[in-house]
Amino acid sequence: MNEETTSIGDAESVGDAERARADWQDRIGRRRTGTADDGPGTAGGLHAPDGLRATPGRGQVTLDWSPVPGAIGYQVYRSAGDEPPRVLDHHGGDVLAVPHPPYADTTGEPGQPYEYAVAALRDVDQPGPLSAAVRAASFDGSAPSATGNGRAAAAGADPLVRVAVEADGPTRPLHRPWRPMIGSEHLSHLLNTETTGGRPIGAELAEALRIMSTELGVSSVRAHAILCDDLGVYREVDGVPVHDFGRVDEVYDRVLALGLRPVVELSFMPRDLASDPTKTVFAYGAIISPPRDWQRWADLIRALVTHLIDRYGRDEVRQWPFEVWNEANLEVFWSGTRAEFMRLYEVTVQAVRQVDPGLTVGGPASAAAGWVGELLEHVDVSGAPIDFVSTHTYGAPPLDFRPVCARHGRPDLGILWTEWGVTPTHFNPVSDDVFAAAFLLRGMHSAANRVDALAYWVASDHFEELGRPSRLFHGGFGLLTVGNLRKPRFWALALADRLAEHELRQTLAGDGAESLVEAWAARDDDGAVTVLVWNGTLDQSKAGGDHRLGRNVRVEARGLAADSYRVRHWRLDAEHSNIVRAWQELGGGDWPTEEQWEVLRGRDTLDEYRPEQVVPAVDGTCTVEFPLPMPAVSFLRFEPVVASAAG
């Protein structure tokens, strides 16, 4: 159908539009806290971090330092002997930086002394001066790690990490940065009636997205290519533009029916509008060139937004963020220049806002945390609207862009990581490993209260950027396999979503505490305490595990009111909640038979580590101790035992 370009926003008051965008920030669950400014004396650059400390441990060296005001993150440098210092590579395949201390270096050789230094980042490509160097060496320790079934070696026990949770202490609302958004490759896949591995693509992708909503509490989905030719939104007939949003309606109708809302990534370029339609990406040929006619591009955007509001209602569409393009700072996704992308951003968001000034717009949806400062510099000059910055990174927790926003006078700007994950590499086995589960929790815990959304990329292995999957476990990006079996990463998010509502303080001590072993605790209104503990390193060379990094963990829930507590303990490790192991035990191979699918579905469970036990609260403290290999995740729930009334 043809769509005429109209505007319905002219009569909107500025105040109403601002309230609409503020409402959107509330809806995505924003709970950002903490300092966001540069601090004194940093306008021309950041000073070197002070107080760098290196603490040797078994299989690791923990580095800690004093945060630098205005830093978005830190690069860790290491050298040995006469070598010059180099940025430490934890093999994440993307930005080699972390948002905050502490940091565990597990890449070195035990017994080999290294010199360490740290630099603060003003922006992702703007490191400051190096700190004073410190020297340390990890030690080996010949003790084998505890095995996944809980039986520790008789001699040489793993180092102990103590986790003390203050159940009667102050709380704050638990921020869950995974809930606002999940990734999915391109949503036209929902309309696909073909099969992969004998499984129906569209139906299973829809079920995967439904699972994201019902089991993880996710509220929206971000995907590529809503403007690609497979949805037929734009063509020219005798040189006249024709807009047709019928198949977009089919896609968004299905998304909404699944309990989700779309994040509207405005990409890629329709063939008839492309300046160079030979420039493509992905197996499905998404066109990455600038438009050949900027006015016709603006008309298309206005027509699409007008149609969406006409079909779904202005109040509904005001809850959909509109994001400009995808990773234009990579040549593979944008054949134009940076200046042309800035023009694309400006033309696009102006077109969206001309329809309704209450809609939420942003970008640059960049790779490797790039172009955020550059986009803010552009809109500072151009006056183009922006409600959020968005960017992507892999292989490390997301950096902290609050200082960048504050430097541009926008401390309340939304911060959306619209892609994030353990690796940017297709078909990487780490995506199927337990290692990725511990990584995911480290990132979500780090991001809580300082970002508005951290969208894991992606929901499902029904994914075809470089072609469809050739086997069940192929290193796919999905939290769920083809066939919707739950990978360890899915269970990690499911456990995080089981945390109670009131976040508690916890204190960790021991070898690798807070750098290798971390915890997240919360309390509900009925007095139950939940504690999530994981053991993981950023070092992907250790993805298969390392006995030197195994730890014993003692969780002490303090300040408890009841006399005793029922304790349940769920586990992710090589032997628990690990569907990959179940498939290996069936012989592996490319795709399951029908009988094997039935067995796998029976094994697709979140496993308890040990039977429920009743633990007395001695002087208000319940203590539970267990081995925690690297990688592994444990979730404990302490529920008060209520004495029955006398008969």
MOQUI-V893649 format. One record per backbone hydrogen bond with DSSP energy under -0.5 kcal/mol. CO is the residue of the C=O (numbers start at 1). NH is the residue of the N-H. Records with the same first field share a line. If there is no record, write none. Layout:
CO: NH + NH
This chain:
4: 6
9: 12
13: 17
14: 18
15: 19
16: 20
17: 21
18: 22
19: 23
20: 24
21: 25
22: 26
23: 27
24: 28
25: 30
26: 29
37: 70
39: 42
42: 45
46: 129
50: 66
53: 64
54: 56
55: 62
57: 59 + 60 + 139
60: 57
61: 63 + 105
62: 55
63: 102 + 103
64: 53
67: 69
68: 71
72: 400
73: 121
74: 98
75: 119
76: 88
77: 117
78: 86
79: 115
80: 83
86: 78
88: 90
90: 540
95: 97
98: 74
103: 63 + 105
104: 106
105: 61
109: 112
111: 113
114: 136
115: 79
116: 134
117: 77
118: 131
119: 75
120: 122 + 128
121: 72 + 73
123: 126
126: 122
129: 120
134: 116
136: 114
138: 111
139: 59
147: 150
150: 152
151: 147
159: 552
160: 511
161: 554
162: 164 + 509
163: 165 + 556
164: 507
165: 167 + 558
166: 169
170: 505
172: 503
175: 177
176: 179
177: 454
178: 181
179: 219
181: 456
182: 222
183: 459
185: 224
186: 189
187: 190
188: 191
189: 192
192: 202
194: 201
196: 199
199: 196
200: 204
201: 205
202: 206
203: 207
204: 208
205: 209
206: 210
207: 211
208: 212
209: 213
210: 214
211: 215 + 216
212: 216 + 218
213: 217
219: 261
220: 182
221: 263
222: 184
223: 265
224: 187
225: 228
228: 231 + 233
229: 232
231: 247
233: 244
235: 242
236: 238
237: 240
240: 237
242: 235
245: 249
246: 250
247: 251
248: 252
249: 253
250: 254
251: 255
252: 256
253: 257
254: 258
255: 258 + 260
256: 259
261: 221
262: 264
263: 223 + 265
264: 266 + 323
265: 226 + 267
266: 325
267: 226 + 227
270: 273 + 274
271: 274
273: 292 + 293
276: 279
278: 280
279: 288
281: 286
282: 285
286: 281
287: 269
288: 335
290: 275
293: 297
294: 298
295: 299
296: 300
297: 301
298: 302
299: 303
300: 304
301: 305
302: 306
303: 307
304: 308
305: 309
306: 310
307: 311
308: 312
309: 313
313: 317
314: 318
316: 319
317: 320
319: 321
321: 264 + 323
322: 362
323: 266 + 325
327: 330
330: 333 + 334
337: 341
338: 342
339: 343
340: 344
341: 345
342: 346
343: 347
344: 348
345: 349
346: 350
347: 351
348: 352
349: 353
350: 354
351: 355
352: 355 + 356
354: 9
355: 8
356: 359
360: 322
361: 387 + 388
362: 324
363: 390
364: 328
365: 327
366: 392
367: 370
371: 375
372: 376
373: 377
374: 378
375: 379
376: 380
377: 381
378: 382
379: 383
387: 414
388: 363
389: 416
390: 365 + 366
391: 418 + 419
392: 369
393: 421
399: 401
400: 403
401: 405
402: 406
403: 407
404: 408
405: 408 + 410
406: 409
410: 413
414: 389 + 416
415: 417 + 452 + 453
416: 391 + 418
417: 455
419: 393
420: 457
421: 395
425: 428
427: 429
428: 431
429: 432 + 433
430: 433 + 436
433: 436 + 437
434: 437 + 438
435: 439
436: 440
437: 441
438: 442
439: 443
440: 444
441: 445
442: 446
443: 447
444: 448
447: 450 + 451
449: 33
453: 417
454: 456
455: 420
456: 183 + 458
458: 479
459: 480
461: 463
464: 467
465: 283
467: 466
472: 474
475: 427 + 428
479: 487 + 490
480: 461
481: 484
485: 481 + 487
487: 490 + 491
488: 492
489: 493
490: 494
491: 495
492: 496
493: 497
494: 498
495: 498 + 499
496: 499
501: 174 + 503
502: 523
503: 172
504: 521
505: 166
507: 164
509: 162
510: 512 + 513
512: 515 + 516 + 517
516: 518 + 536
517: 514
518: 534
520: 532
521: 504
522: 530
523: 502
524: 527
528: 524
529: 638
530: 522
531: 533 + 636
532: 520
533: 634
534: 518
535: 631 + 632
538: 540
539: 542
540: 543
542: 545
546: 549
547: 550
551: 628
552: 161
553: 555 + 626
554: 163 + 556
555: 557 + 624
556: 165 + 558
557: 622
558: 167
563: 617
564: 641
565: 567 + 615
566: 568 + 639
567: 613
568: 637
569: 609 + 610
570: 635
571: 607
572: 633
576: 573
577: 579
578: 582
579: 583
580: 584
581: 585
582: 586
583: 586 + 588
584: 587
590: 472
593: 597
594: 598
595: 599
596: 600
597: 601
598: 602
599: 603
600: 604
601: 604
603: 605
605: 607
607: 571
610: 569
613: 567 + 615
615: 565
616: 618
617: 619 + 620
618: 621
620: 560
621: 618
622: 557
624: 555
626: 553
628: 551
629: 631
630: 546
632: 535
633: 572
634: 533
635: 570
636: 531
637: 568 + 639
638: 529
639: 566
640: 642
641: 643
